[in-house]
Amino acid sequence: MSNFIPNSHPRKESLDRRYQLERASEKGLLAGTAMIAHGRGEAFDYLLGEQTIPIAEEATIQAAIMLKSATRPIISVNGNTVILAGEELIACAALLSCPIEVNIYYRSNERVSGLIGYLEVCRKFVSEHPPSNWQRSPEEWMNLVNDVLILGAYADGLIPGLEGPRATCDVNGILAADVILVPLEDGDRCQALINMGLKVIVVDLNPISRSSLMSTIAIVDDVTRFSRNLKKNLLNFQRLKRKKWENKKALQNALDNINNRLQNLIE
């Protein structure tokens, strides 16, 4: 379907992402509610002008610093995140030398296995295509990418405070981490991770969601744009500057951005 969208279409990239999810859903990789969740995020992205706002850029920088400074960082991904940002997050995991854990709300062995298989395809592509500003050898890049652990298939732990299959996680992944990047997370699981003592970085287009409000750092941005920016910042890590991060203040900044944009549109 995306082949019918001309390159001149002003929302081509956004529509392409929608069709990516549609194809993945047809293959059984996503839960039935995946498109609803994506549509809810799209609504907020319209309010942002479908662009990365300055406070999201700064939040991504601070997230990169927090992840690089962690002892045991991990990237936790659900179905939508795998489909929309799998390649970029594999690259980020390689740059962080950290695992990726598939951890989905409506868990089934079939979907977890399918998503891991999708990430393995992403891994192969990423390993063969080093970033344009990669300063070391292609072989070293390939080794970094191939060393990324993809967890989730044999999850043998439970997140304290949660019930049912969505509490399932890997003892060598989420349960062993000190900093977790978890895009598109639901609120009570974010709270459970905070209660475990983790520093939690979320990506959520809704600046007033429970996940955004409870997280250590919330990036109010589309997950595809965010993952590209995170990779860019990790590749240029030595140039980044740590700042004191006030998450609630940053979220208010995002709300102010939306409000100002709407006022200007009306005027």
C-alpha positions, 0 to 999 in steps of 0.5 A: 500500500505504501508504494501508492504514496508519492514522495511528494505527499507531505505525510508520506513518512507517517503513512509509511509507518502506519502501513508498516504496522498494518503489514506486521499485524497481518503477519500476527506480530502485533496485538489487535490493539496495536493500531489503536495505540499507534493512532492515539500517538499520531493524534499527539504527533499532529499537535507537535507538527510531526516534528521533534521539538527542542525539549525532546532533542534535549531529553534524547541527549540526556537519555543517551548520557544516562544509558552510556553511564549505566552499569547494566543498561537495557532496551525493552521493546514491544511489538510496535517499537520493534516494527517502527524502530527495530533497526535503529535500536539494534544499532543503539544496543550495539553502541551501548553493548547492552541487550534488547528484551522483547517484552509485550503486554499481550504476551504469547510465545508465537508473537514473542518468537516472531518479533525476535525473528524480525529483530534478527533480520534487522540485526543482519541488515544493520551489521552489514551497514555501519553508520556513515560516521562510524570511525572504526572498521566495518568488521568491528561494527559487525562484531558489536551488532552480532554481540547484542543479546536479544532476550525474551524467548525464555523469560524466567522472571517476574516484575514485582507488583504486576500480575499475569503474563505482562509481568514476565521478563528475563532475569538476565535482562530487565531484572538485572538492569539499572537503567531501562529504555522502554519506549511506548510503555504502559503506566502501571508497568512503568511504575513497577519498574520505578519501584524496582529502583530502575531509572526509566526512560520512556518515549511517549507522544502523550506528555500527560500519560502516566508513563511520561509523568512517572518516568525518570526521563520522558521523550515526547517524540515519535519512536522512529524519530527518537531512535534515529536521534538516539543513535546519532547522539550515541555516535557523538557521545563525547560531545554531549553535555550532562544537564540537571534533568527536571522531568516534570518541567520538561513535560510542561515545556512540551505542553507549552509547545503544543499550546503555542502551536495551536494558538499560532495556527488559529491566529 
